[in-house]
Amino acid sequence: MICDKINLFDKYYIFDLFGFIMFNLFIETIIYYKIINIIMIILINK
């Protein structure tokens, strides 16, 4: 019973970790594109 719970926890933990990494990459990509947009706007205005 306890072993089954630990096994399930490990599986969910791995998926959670993968999801967390993907979410972080997604957020970083959005921030990166926003920074590029701001730089482009500044360059166009100059």
Buried (B, 14 or more C-beta within 10 A) or exposed (E): EEEEEEEEEEEEEEEEEEEEEEEEEEEEEEEEEEEEEEEEEEEEEE
